[in-house]
Amino acid sequence: MKNAKCKTKKYKFLSENKTNFKDLSDVILDAARILRKSLNASENYKPVLALLFIKRLNDTFEEKVKKLMDSGMTEDEARKPRRHDFYVPPEARWKVEDANGKIIDGLMGETKNIGTALIKVCKAIEKSKEILEDTMSYSEFNKKKKYPDSALRELIHNFDNINLSNDSLENPDVLGDAYEYLLETFADETKKKGGQFYTPREVVQLLVELMEPEADHKICDPTCGSGGMLIHSRIFAEKNLKKLGLSDEEMNKKLRNMTLHGQESNPDTVSMCKMNMVLHEIVDTKIEHGDTLEKPKLIDGSELIKYHRVLANFPFSEDWKPSGKDKDAFERFRYGLPPGDKKADFAFIQHMLASLNDEGKAAIVSGQGVLFRSAKEEEIREKMVLGDEKENLQGDVIEGIIALPKKLFFGTPIPGCVFILNRNKPKERKDKIIFINAARKDHFADLPARNKLLKENIKEIVEAFKSYKNEMGFCHVADLKEIKENNFNLNVSRYIDISDPEKPISIPKTIDEINELKICVKESQEKVRLDLEKLELGSLD
């Protein structure tokens, strides 16, 4: 193959030749520009994701080969599959150079039918690791009208400008941050329905800090999207282990005990999730494809797997089929069947409650309609609060409700909320629910495109939940009597004044302003009187 010539943008790197977040975000933005000529925003992410992933695997593979050779191993031995966690087969190599540095093979050497070559590389990588099965099935890359050779060649050469090996990254988080930046950019451009594949990182962080996942926990997200909840649960547990002063070996041993499971109905999103896991160097995980409500895959024989923690952001107001679900094989909907017309919310919530073990907790993002809608959903709320001894239904499973700001999620202005469930509430929290108003303007950043929770906002919310105390206008602990008086309506506005606080008024300053206005009025009247006298039209008196 001839070395392809292509005019590419040169990216400025740090003096130490380390790849930082800005380098990668620049490449990603430039890639979107290149592809926008022939693709709409809902399609252009696929080759960018694929190339970022292929380049990362190749760079880390070659890095490992070099280190093995530096330790005295022959090149043939260093390139054998058993030497690598992620082996890159020859047919999936980014580039192969001769002794003079000329590219003689690999994806970088392709000059035509690049889409077809890219498909072959993707298939080879899929076969190289079980977790990557069906992850990169991008058969459409050979459609030249959508993916012309010129655009793909330019993309490949742009990615060749960056080194994604471990030692070449400014810090270990760069690649994962860039991948999530790509997902966020894609979510923003396509205006996808909230919760479909990417939950804003600050919302993920809020749920993770509320749940405090540990290294020996089983963690689940049954509507996992691109995997943010699972990844950041792992990161949270890892940071806490580092605080204990453990060695890397001890820490990794403990982290191997952490179970991360997810399920997702969209096959493309499953692919994103698996690649996201690998890019965050998480390989001991289980991500299933399928509809969680219709056919749960995270099962142990005839029962749902039980978890210590469930964190999720399911699609708001989804349709579902309640018919026959009263005989659900996993007995997930025992608190009641929610209506099917765009009201699957309590079906998701009950599935997650059924997935908790006896000590389990869940933090679930939902639309706020489930808090106050009547009829069947009111009955479900009542049973979740009171339980039912005759039906052997555990009550008192709701520990907290957090009202979130509107316009927080991509593609929808709908305000969400967080359900905090707990199978084993501490004694002092029995028959109580804390309501937190995080939708007040002084508790989030009100921005033009999309509102955001800042670090200090997340800290305030988490501290309020942990303290479980009243704070005027922000949080309120309601007992069972108060909840019954509100007919099991859990809308936060029933328990907290959710209106934005009025700005404090300085009485002395206001009096001064009024006096100044009076003086101005008198001066204006005097001026008018004088002007009228000049015109011999009388006076104001």
C-alpha positions, 0 to 999 in steps of 0.5 A: 500500500502506498503512503497516503498524502493528506493535508491535515490539521496539526495540533499543538501539544504540550512541550513534554509531548503529552496528549491532553484533553484539549488536544483530543477535544480539538480532534473530535470537533474537527472530525465533526466538521469534516463529517458534517458535509455528508452526514447529519449529527445523528450519524457522524459520531460512529466513525469518530467513536470507532477511530478513537477506539481503534487508535487507543487500542493500537497505541496501548498495544504498541506501547506494551510491545515496546516495553516487553522488548525493552525488558529483553523479549524478542519482537515476535514473542512481545506481539503474541496474544497471551502477552496482552490484555487487549491483543490487536490482531495484524488485520486491525493495526493502525499502521505498519512501517518498514525500517525507513519509517514508510507506511507499508500496511494498516489503516493509515496506508489505505488510499481507497475503499477506506470504508471497507477497510475500516469495517474489516478492522472493526470486525477483527477487533470485535473478535479479539475480546469477548466483551467487544462482541457485536460492539463495532458492527458498522457495515454502513462505512462502505456507503461512499455517499455518506462516508467518502474516502476523502473524509475518512482519510482526513479523519484517520490522518487527524487521529494519527496526530495524537498518541493515546498510549498510557505514557503519552496521556497528560493524566489517566482521565484524559481519554475517558473525559474525551470520550464522554465529551464526544458523547455529550457533544453528540447528545447536544447536537442531536437533541436526543430524548432525555436519558436515551444514551447520555446522562449529564456527568454532574447528574451521574456524580450526584447519584454516585455520591448519594449511593456511595458505592464500595469495592465489594458491591454489586452495582447495576444500571438496567437502562445503562445508556453509555455506562456513565453510572457504572463507570463513575461508581467504579471511579468513586470506589477507587478514589476511596481505596486510594485514601486508605493508602493501599498499594496498586496491587491491593487496590486492584485486587479489591476492585476486581470484587466489584460487580458492574452490570448493565442492560440497554435496549439500543444496540448502538448504545450498547456498543458505545457503552462497551467501548466506554468501559474499555476506554476507562480500562474496565473489562470485568463487566457485563453489559446486556442488550435488550428491553429491561421491562419486556425481557430482563437479562440480568438474571440468575436462573429464574430470578433477578440478580440482587444488587447492593446499589442500583443507579439509573436514568431511564427514558422519561414517559415511555410507553410500555405494555402492562397487559399480562405483567400482573403475572410477571415471572420475576414478580416485579410489579407487585405494588401495582401496574402503571398505565401503558400510555407514556407512563412506564416510569413506575414500571422501571422504578419497581423493576429497580426496587425488585433488583435490590438485595435486603441491604440495597439502595437505589438512586433513580432519575425520573420525570416528576409526574410520578410524584403526583399523578393520580389513579394507579400511580397514586396507589403505587406510591401509597403501597411503597410508603405503607406496604401491605402485610396481606400481600407481603409487600415491604413498605417504607422503601422511599428514603428521599425525593429530590426535585431537579431543575428544568432544562437539565437533560439533553433534548428535553426541558422537562424537570426531573427528580431523583427517587432514593429507595432503601430496602433497609432504612436506618431506625431514625429514618423509619416512616420518614421521607426527606424532600429536597428542592434542588430546583431553586435558582440558587442551587444550580447554574441557570445557563442559556443552552442547558442548566447545570448542577455545579460541584457546590450544588451537588455537595449541598444536596448530598450533605442535606440528604446525609444530615436528614434535617429540615432547612427552610426552603431547601429540604424538609423531613416529612413523617408518615402523618404528613405524607398521609395528609397529602394523600401520598402526593410526593410532589416536593412543592407539597412539602417545601416552598419551591418558589425562588427566594426573593432578593433581600431588601435593605429598608434604609436603602429603599427609603433613600431611593424613595426620597431621591425619587420625590426630589426628582419629581419636584424638580421635574414639576418645577421645570414644567411650571417654568416652561409653561409660564414662558409660554404664557399658558398659566401654571400647574397651580 
